[in-house]
């Protein structure tokens, strides 16, 4: 089910946390293209297959892996 979840702005920003801040805009972490605004990255991801990229697949998979990791950490946490 999480594989079909929509990609949010928060997902995009979370994925880009490890990258140095760029003064030129926002970078798609899948294809490394630069965009002038956050909404343009989100639009690119949503329509990436029409442009010949698989960015949407990348972000969906990344989101699913992060959700799985979060669930595993929560399950492993000692209960008080």
N, CA, C and O of each residue as an XYZ file, in Angstrom:
320
protein
N       0.822     -1.200      0.000
C       0.000      0.000      0.000
C       0.860      1.256      0.000
O       0.537      2.228     -0.682
N       1.976      1.242      0.775
C       2.818      2.434      0.836
C       3.527      2.681     -0.482
O       3.926      3.813     -0.756
N       3.699      1.638     -1.321
C       4.316      1.809     -2.614
C       3.466      2.651     -3.542
O       3.984      3.232     -4.496
N       2.177      2.729     -3.284
C       1.258      3.500     -4.110
C       1.007      4.893     -3.526
O       0.302      5.703     -4.129
N       1.575      5.167     -2.366
C       1.357      6.458     -1.707
C       1.914      7.584     -2.563
O       2.906      7.407     -3.269
N       1.275      8.730     -2.496
C       1.744      9.860     -3.283
C       3.004     10.446     -2.655
O       3.212     10.360     -1.445
N       3.821     11.031     -3.487
C       5.054     11.655     -3.041
C       4.706     13.069     -2.582
O       4.090     13.840     -3.318
N       5.103     13.392     -1.372
C       4.807     14.711     -0.822
C       6.049     15.595     -0.858
O       7.162     15.118     -1.080
N       5.843     16.867     -0.639
C       6.958     17.806     -0.553
C       7.886     17.385      0.581
O       9.107     17.485      0.461
N       7.310     16.921      1.667
C       8.128     16.464      2.797
C       9.036     15.304      2.390
O      10.191     15.247      2.811
N       8.524     14.383      1.576
C       9.337     13.269      1.093
C      10.519     13.769      0.265
O      11.635     13.263      0.388
N      10.261     14.760     -0.571
C      11.320     15.325     -1.412
C      12.381     15.985     -0.548
O      13.576     15.782     -0.761
N      11.950     16.768      0.417
C      12.905     17.456      1.288
C      13.673     16.474      2.161
O      14.866     16.666      2.397
N      13.019     15.431      2.641
C      13.690     14.419      3.449
C      14.763     13.715      2.631
O      15.862     13.470      3.129
N      14.457     13.392      1.399
C      15.420     12.712      0.534
C      16.638     13.587      0.252
O      17.741     13.075      0.064
N      16.445     14.885      0.223
C      17.541     15.782     -0.121
C      18.307     16.312      1.090
O      19.192     17.150      0.922
N      18.000     15.856      2.292
C      18.652     16.361      3.498
C      20.168     16.180      3.480
O      20.890     17.035      3.993
N      20.660     15.102      2.909
C      22.083     14.817      2.942
C      22.868     15.570      1.878
O      24.099     15.551      1.888
N      22.182     16.222      0.975
C      22.848     16.962     -0.091
C      23.129     18.392      0.370
O      22.340     18.972      1.117
N      24.239     18.952     -0.069
C      24.510     20.355      0.283
C      23.462     21.273     -0.330
O      22.973     21.036     -1.435
N      23.133     22.309      0.398
C      22.122     23.265     -0.083
C      22.625     23.946     -1.350
O      23.777     24.370     -1.433
N      21.759     24.036     -2.305
C      22.115     24.678     -3.568
C      21.463     26.046     -3.646
O      20.295     26.214     -3.296
N      22.216     27.002     -4.101
C      21.684     28.355     -4.274
C      20.895     28.466     -5.577
O      20.214     29.464     -5.813
N      20.991     27.435     -6.424
C      20.365     27.499     -7.740
C      18.999     26.854     -7.779
O      18.337     26.919     -8.815
N      18.544     26.238     -6.712
C      17.227     25.625     -6.716
C      17.215     24.292     -6.003
O      17.986     24.070     -5.070
N      16.334     23.398     -6.447
C      16.140     22.092     -5.826
C      16.518     21.008     -6.816
O      16.271     21.130     -8.016
N      17.121     19.945     -6.301
C      17.594     18.872     -7.154
C      16.749     17.617     -6.962
O      16.447     17.231     -5.832
N      16.371     16.990     -8.062
C      15.721     15.684     -8.005
C      16.807     14.686     -7.640
O      17.829     14.602     -8.322
N      16.597     13.935     -6.580
C      17.617     13.009     -6.105
C      17.738     11.779     -6.992
O      18.703     11.026     -6.858
N      16.814     11.559     -7.871
C      16.856     10.409     -8.761
C      17.660     10.703    -10.026
O      18.592      9.966    -10.349
N      17.316     11.756    -10.736
C      17.981     12.046    -12.012
C      18.981     13.198    -11.909
O      19.691     13.487    -12.872
N      19.042     13.853    -10.757
C      19.980     14.944    -10.466
C      19.716     16.235    -11.240
O      20.572     17.119    -11.274
N      18.551     16.351    -11.856
C      18.209     17.599    -12.538
C      17.894     18.680    -11.511
O      17.358     18.391    -10.441
N      18.225     19.916    -11.836
C      17.947     21.056    -10.960
C      16.680     21.761    -11.406
O      16.408     21.893    -12.599
N      15.900     22.218    -10.412
C      14.654     22.923    -10.673
C      14.624     24.197     -9.836
O      15.168     24.222     -8.732
N      13.997     25.250    -10.345
C      14.014     26.537     -9.655
C      13.152     26.592     -8.398
O      13.400     27.417     -7.518
N      12.145     25.729     -8.300
C      11.234     25.777     -7.152
C      10.858     24.360     -6.726
O      10.916     23.424     -7.523
N      10.478     24.220     -5.480
C      10.104     22.920     -4.935
C       8.910     22.328     -5.673
O       8.876     21.125     -5.933
N       7.926     23.168     -6.015
C       6.749     22.657     -6.721
C       7.129     22.092     -8.084
O       6.489     21.159     -8.568
N       8.178     22.657     -8.714
C       8.585     22.153    -10.025
C       9.245     20.785     -9.917
O       9.122     19.971    -10.831
N       9.948     20.516     -8.806
C      10.511     19.175     -8.584
C       9.372     18.182     -8.397
O       9.383     17.099     -8.982
N       8.390     18.554     -7.581
C       7.252     17.670     -7.337
C       6.512     17.380     -8.643
O       6.133     16.235     -8.894
N       6.305     18.379     -9.459
C       5.640     18.201    -10.748
C       6.470     17.277    -11.655
O       5.926     16.401    -12.327
N       7.778     17.484    -11.663
C       8.676     16.629    -12.451
C       8.559     15.172    -12.015
O       8.460     14.277    -12.855
N       8.570     14.931    -10.701
C       8.490     13.566    -10.185
C       7.170     12.927    -10.591
O       7.144     11.777    -11.030
N       6.079     13.664    -10.445
C       4.763     13.123    -10.781
C       4.646     12.752    -12.260
O       3.932     11.811    -12.605
N       5.339     13.479    -13.131
C       5.226     13.260    -14.570
C       6.525     12.738    -15.184
O       6.721     12.839    -16.395
N       7.403     12.186    -14.366
C       8.722     11.768    -14.839
C       8.657     10.695    -15.918
O       9.493     10.689    -16.821
N       7.696      9.794    -15.850
C       7.624      8.723    -16.849
C       7.333      9.283    -18.241
O       7.765      8.709    -19.242
N       6.614     10.385    -18.311
C       6.329     11.018    -19.601
C       7.583     11.661    -20.190
O       7.673     11.880    -21.399
N       8.550     11.961    -19.319
C       9.800     12.579    -19.750
C      10.903     11.549    -19.964
O      12.022     11.903    -20.334
N      10.587     10.268    -19.731
C      11.577      9.212    -19.915
C      12.410      8.918    -18.677
O      13.444      8.258    -18.777
N      11.986      9.391    -17.517
C      12.695      9.147    -16.265
C      11.864      8.239    -15.361
O      10.658      8.088    -15.557
N      12.510      7.645    -14.385
C      11.803      6.796    -13.419
C      11.879      7.394    -12.011
O      11.939      6.660    -11.025
N      11.877      8.692    -11.924
C      12.017      9.385    -10.644
C      10.882      9.049     -9.686
O      11.114      8.904     -8.486
N       9.676      8.926    -10.186
C       8.523      8.623     -9.337
C       8.718      7.260     -8.670
O       8.404      7.092     -7.492
N       9.232      6.299     -9.416
C       9.508      4.969     -8.867
C      10.557      5.079     -7.773
O      10.414      4.467     -6.715
N      11.607      5.852     -8.015
C      12.674      6.053     -7.036
C      12.128      6.629     -5.734
O      12.411      6.102     -4.657
N      11.354      7.699     -5.824
C      10.830      8.333     -4.618
C       9.816      7.453     -3.895
O       9.776      7.445     -2.665
N       8.995      6.711     -4.639
C       8.050      5.797     -3.996
C       8.792      4.704     -3.250
O       8.432      4.366     -2.123
N       9.827      4.147     -3.871
C      10.604      3.087     -3.229
C      11.333      3.634     -1.998
O      11.370      2.982     -0.954
N      11.903      4.812     -2.122
C      12.587      5.438     -0.996
C      11.617      5.668      0.159
O      11.955      5.419      1.316
N      10.413      6.143     -0.152
C       9.405      6.377      0.881
C       9.022      5.065      1.557
O       8.895      5.014      2.781
N       8.836      4.005      0.774
C       8.486      2.699      1.339
C       9.600      2.175      2.243
O       9.322      1.619      3.306
N      10.847      2.347      1.837
C      11.975      1.894      2.659
C      12.061      2.680      3.972
O      12.340      2.108      5.026
N      11.822      3.985      3.901
C      11.856      4.803      5.130
C      10.722      4.435      6.077
O      10.915      4.394      7.292
N       9.548      4.168      5.530
C       8.419      3.755      6.369
C       8.709      2.405      7.023
O       8.405      2.208      8.199
N       9.293      1.478      6.268
C       9.650      0.171      6.811
C      10.682      0.322      7.927
O      10.558     -0.293      8.986
N      11.691      1.139      7.681
C      12.721      1.379      8.692
C      12.105      1.987      9.951
O      12.465      1.602     11.063
N      11.197      2.915      9.788
C      10.536      3.560     10.927
C       9.733      2.532     11.736
O       9.779      2.526     12.967
N       8.998      1.665     11.028
C       8.229      0.618     11.721
C       9.137     -0.333     12.484
O       8.821     -0.731     13.605
N      10.266     -0.701     11.882
C      11.209     -1.605     12.533
C      11.829     -0.958     13.763
O      11.993     -1.615     14.791
N      12.171      0.306     13.671
C      12.732      1.020     14.818
C      11.701      1.129     15.931
O      12.028      0.973     17.108
N      10.481      1.392     15.564
C       9.403      1.507     16.557
C       9.173      0.159     17.246
O       8.962      0.110     18.458
N       9.212     -0.921     16.483
C       9.000     -2.247     17.044
C      10.171     -2.662     17.944
O       9.976     -3.384     18.921
N      11.373     -2.211     17.616
C      12.549     -2.581     18.396
C      12.739     -1.732     19.636
O      13.510     -2.099     20.523
N      12.050     -0.602     19.714
C      12.185      0.306     20.852
C      11.617     -0.354     22.116
O      10.544     -0.958     22.085
N      12.352     -0.230     23.222
C      11.851     -0.804     24.473
C      10.574     -0.090     24.927
O      10.467      1.135     24.861
N       9.643     -0.868     25.373
C       8.371     -0.278     25.857
C       8.485      0.012     27.331
O       9.038     -0.776     28.097
N       7.962      1.138     27.714
C       8.034      1.575     29.114
C       6.734      1.315     29.803
O       6.593      1.614     30.989
